[in-house]
Amino acid sequence: MKITTINTSFLQLNMKSLSKALICGIMMLGMVSCEDDLMLEPENNITQNSFYTTELQIQQALSGVYSAMVNASSRGGYDVNFYLLASEVRSNNFNAISQNGNRDYYAINRFQDTSSTDEMEILWEDAYQQISYANMLLSRIDAVPFADPATREQYRSEARFLRSYAYFELMRSFGKVPLIDKPVIPEEASKIPRTDLATLYNFITSEIEASIAGLKNVYDAANKGRITKSAAHAMLGRIYLTGSGYPLNNSSYVAKAKDHLFTVIQGEGQFVTFAPNYADLFKSTNDNKFHIFEIQHISGGLSQGSYLPSYVSPNFGSADPYYNAQGSLFSSAELGVSQSLIDTYETGDLRLPLTIKTSFIGTNGQPDQAKFFVKFREKGIVLTNRYDWPINFPIIRYEDVLLMYAEILNSQGATSTAVPYLNRIRQRAGLTPVSTSISAADFTTALRKERRVEFAGEGVYWHDLVRWNTGVSVINQAAAQLNYNFTITTNDYLYQVPLSQIQVAGYDQNP
Amino acid sequence: MKKSIITLGILLNTTGLVFAQEEQTTGKVKDQDTIQPSPSNKTKDIEEVVIIAYGTQKKGEVTGSVGRVNAESFKDRPIARVDQALTGQIAGVKTRATSGKPGEPLEIRVRGTASISASNSPLYVVDGMVADDMANVSPDDVQSIEVLKDAASTAMYGSRGSNGIVIVTTKKGVSGKPSFSFSQYYGVQTIEKKLDIMTSSEWIDYATESINKRWVALAPGNSASDSYAVRANYFNLANTTNYNLANVNYMVDPRWGTDQVAYIDWQDAFYRPASIQNYQLSVRGGSKDVKYAISAAYFDQEGLALNTGFNRYNLSAVVDINISDKWKAGIALRPSYSQSYGAAVDGKDNEAHKMLSMVPVAELSAGLYTNFWKNDRYRWASSSQSSIGVLENTTNNTNEFRLLSSLYMSYDILPNLNFKISGGATNNFNLNNSYTPTFNLITNIPGQVSIASRRTVNYNRYLGEALLNYKKTFGSHSVAALAGYSAENYRTTSQYNRNKGFPNDDLKTFNFTQSASVLNSEYTASEWMLVSMFGRVNYDYKKKYMLFASIRRDGSSRFGWNNLWGTFAAFGSAWKIDEEEFLKDKTWLSNLKLRYSWGENGNNNIGDYRAFGTLSGGNYSFGGNLSNGLIPNTIANPNLTWEKTQSSDFGFELGLFNRIDFTADYYIKKTNDLLLQQPIPYATGYNIMWKNVGSVQNTGLELDLSTKNLTGAFKWNTSANIAFNNNKVLQLGSDNAPIYTGFSNTTNIIKVGEELNSFYLYEAIGVLSTSDLTNTGIAKTVGAIAGDVKYKDFNGDGKITEDDRHIIGSPTPDYYWGFTNTFSYKGFDLSVFFQGQKGGYSYALLGRAIDRPGMGTTTNVMGNWANRWRSDADPGDGKTPRLDGTTGSLLDTRWLYDATYIQLKNVTLGYNFEQELVNKLKISNLRVYVSLENVWRKDHYYGGYNPESVQSDGTDYGAYPNAKVYMMGLNFNF
């Protein structure tokens, strides 16, 4: 039966192929040149030469610049890589244990990472991809006709903001990094060394400042999630405040940070909203409502879901309210919350149960005492893919703007002016307010503690420890308490530049 | 039948191997129709004709280096593909069985590895037409295989010649009565070797040590002797006899060592004795003006792994017609249909890898089907499902219909001038259907997580060429010239759909798709084109002095728009010293010849469209809605161009007493503008780019010797070959910066002055003892403990860091060889074929993957872990560290093996029945034989199945094991 089928089909195919071959052969009798036929362009990919020429293409290229934050190489995006692994896991908010091999998060948490640790390469690659996407867009946008020039300015401003933002994350992880602001070929790129911090700060702050005018205060419903003026001011506040601390210690940045943060606060009620309850902050139904700049996630199998909740919590049994059907990355207690963080919460803090789960029902139906972050893990959501959580991730929250502003006021001697900002956060968390007559030093202690618990699990705490330069003492003390056999120095505030990049571009390494 | 030498040259494209007997007095040539060369005492009158690019040459006139394999040498071997016939037969042609999977091609390398990122595979030519591979040709139809090795011989194929050319010539029809022939063989295959993984008792010992260590470290007062119940109470388990509640990180299974659990040797269950069989029927014949050869073949090979295998039907029809004195035409059609089936066995994370790492203990109720259907997972095992169950229940069929067709017309414009036009086409239609049912029926219902996929690949290739041939003899001077033009177009389209979730598992095809969720739905198309002009002139004086020159110009769509065209030239010369007057009458000297050739050719064997910068999807969402985005994903290189290889070849040939033939070739092969997919700084936004960088040199010596040791009633022939190749990187990029390659770009290095893809690893030199820890003279990794791997402090800085990685050998062997002896007496014949290689290294990534206790005790590991370090007093084999050490993840030399091996590849014993006897049965040439393939092998390879099964960087991620084959065969004509 099979043979008969083959016979007929091969005859049909054969007549067609042979006639084509013959025609080609006859063409050659006349020695027809086929040079034009050699210019074959890809059929399955749009080429860069032909793209970036219309308003719609620029708009899609801009979405591409944003996309680096969510699905760059399917490794969880910036929320997992920059905020969880490179930041929160580095701090003593986590206590990673290794039951199933040497995972990167374990090396990071125990300061055993090296220049070959994969995670460092992911950070470097993802951020430079975002930068290069923006560079490509910015190099082509001027030649593109737009119906409304304001749209071109908005797109350009968003791209410039995102490029600077990616540099800022690189600087916080690696310190000096090569500054590239246009598309380059490899030969040029390997000649660009790691640029000093002062130059990088100058570049990124001036870029974001220049982008403010083109951004909108508020976007319509279909464009929620784009960079707003408030986001630019808040980001500048964070960048300047970071630059005023360790290691740059540029004191002239304090006033600049204060101005930008104050601009955001002035917009409260109009452009930004203070959530009435802490619980409202971490619900996918409240996406784009309270945070100033957030990474967008939607579920539905579109590769736009969040990895984070499944990254930091185990498989829960079906009897547990957090059961989600699809399970987690880990079946056992590997990325647990440290006791030190739990102990930092004051009694009655409403935020503790919303942030950390201190016992759960395992997949075997038995209770388990391991402790995990559940801040972004919503109850009652049943997933078909564990990496498809719909909840956005906040990069800057309004609460951070308030507390940064309070921190600056206190550092400038205006402690009593700073206190109401702190108390606003505390009272919403069900805690008693601090006295307006508190000393500046006590205020600093209270504020630092408040920042740790308010932003636990959000990738804020580690960078605070660095800019305050308290990281060395905090981590060494925590390691000693747990009998861990390591101590750190300020060198450990930065990660090693990925070995692959040193090999290919000859960069110098961090100490 | 009279035929001029010119037309002979042209017709040989289709008439194949001919032993032309030249009658010197008349200058006439006649075909000798026997397939086999008849040994003659007057070799000077009988000359073998060798197939070369776009034609043929008499062996004596050849100026280049051409190796040859006759059908005789492989007719009794169980070869599934023509590639396998080349193993160990020609000096300088290296084959590797990178996978033992049925139907898989061999990797063929001619004169070493010259390219880094572009393909190193040779170009294939079947009966004069460029083909993609040899899969369409049934080994039984093959008359001979020639391999063009030097650049002068291959330069006629210009941009594709640099890796050598393999020319397959098939058996053709001959005038006369139809001759039917039938051949068949049947054999049984068994696994060549099992991997040494821990037995169940070794694993239990290993798991017990690991679990008890964790238990003791968990809390003060814990002791390794604490019972299951004590530990169950510690974890507040509801039940102390329900082992499915156990916390396996801290509790051992009290049933270990008893008959309450099943102990399994997974390899014994996974691999089986498997059959191999082949049947071929052919008829050849013709009249004065029409000749035909028709054959049908069926080949079937079961895989060693359960439920895997390959079968193929081949048909072949070749017809040549003399239309008139001047017009000739011919057509060849070769359809084939093949099916390969079974789950993916070899490679990372496929079934063999999973099977080897499965814990060798299971619940009695589940046995081989642990964690499968409704069987519980064994609590102390990983979540891997029974590989036996997966193999038996996965549907994965690839059906391929291939058609290779060609036709030609030839016209003698003048007696010495011939024009030939030919067209060829390859049309392949490949369909893969796979269905993975829902294996876990404890938490799922049938069909719930089943995955069905369907992929179709259409590949069409069209080739047209026109050749003008001229040949003339003026007294002692002979001239042959060729001019040609060809155009080729290649197009591949594919469609792929993969869906998940079905109403049930009753229908194992891509169906019920309305209820499924779409995982993949995609279409791709890719095309490339090559346009070429070429010419060649051969000149000889009195058959003593030979000269030749050729040029070819190629335009390829694959390269950058600034560099579409390339020109490739070659010349060669030969001096047949034995034709000189003073030696001509020395009968003891049958051949003495010197050759020299030089040529340049190219390599365009990279993917399509590599010069373009392209975009891919990069979406985001705004306001809860998807926003389509596009991101640059490859970087443009408008200057991308050929990889160019220049090589010189010095040849020496000596024939004595018509019984000894010796050939030596020395070559220097330098490849410039290496095509390399090079890592580039991420700061560009990309991590790799196709570039032309650097150069690599291969130099080598090839020796071939064949002797007729005994020629009486008892005959003994020997043929031996050996090839030495040295490989060296001369230059890389503009700054000679080394390039890191291999697994995760961390196992190999490409560095100037070193061999290509040298291994660049931490060197493990033992295991740290407790006293080593305090010895400041011994360098250690950060945080090392006693029982960790001890590394060589290569840079002597007292620390073990990545700077201590250094070059330790390369995948390139020092030499490889083949050695065949054939004996015959009366009707009996025996052939014994050895082959092997010396030097070179293999890196066993599979061995490493299942050799890391850091991954926990829920998997099985290599058998050397039974001899692990346990304490200073019990240090094991001195190489295997402790199971809970800190050095698990470094890529070090513990998995690097010397790739030297010697293999008894084949032994065949045959008997040809006497003609009178078989004539009564109305048949002739009745032959029966037994043949053993892959009989015996000696090697140093521990971490994988087969030392040959490595990638070009020398790494092996678990290829399909090779089979030993025991077979019997039968041939006859009627």
Interface residues (C-beta under 8 A of the other chain):
Chain A: K2 I3 I6 N7 S9 F10 L13 N14 S17 L18 K20 A21 L22 I23 C24 G25 I26 M27 M28 L29 M31 S33 C34 E35 D37 L38 M39 L40 E41 P42 E43 N44 N45 I46 T47 Q48 N49 F51 Q57 Q60 A61 L62 S63 G64 V65 Y66 S67 A68 M69 V70 N71 S98 Q99 N100 G101 N102 Q112 T114 S115 S116 E121 W124 E125 Y128 Q129 I131 S132 Y133 N135 M136 P178 I180 P183 V184 I185 P186 E187 A189 S190 I192 Y219 D220 A221 A222 N223 K224 G225 R226 D287 N288 Q296 H297 I298 G301 L302 S303 Q304 S331 S332 N364 Q366 P367 T384 N485 F486 P498 L499 S500 Q501 Q503 V504 A505 G506
Chain B: N236 L237 A238 N244 L245 N249 Y313 L315 L333 P335 Y337 S383 F401 L403 S405 S406 L407 I421 S422 G423 G424 A425 N427 N460 Y462 L463 G464 E465 A466 Y485 S486 A487 N489 S517 Y523 T524 A525 S526 E527 W528 M529 V531 G555 S556 S557 W561 L564 D608 Y609 F612 G613 T614 L615 S616 G618 N619 Y620 S621 F622 G623 G624 N625 L626 S627 N628 G629 L630 I631 P632 N633 T634 I635 A636 Q678 P679 I680 P681 Y682 A683 T684 G685 Y686 N687 M689 K691 S734 A737 P738 Y740 N745 T746 V782 G783 E802 R852 G854 M855 G856 T858 G888 S889
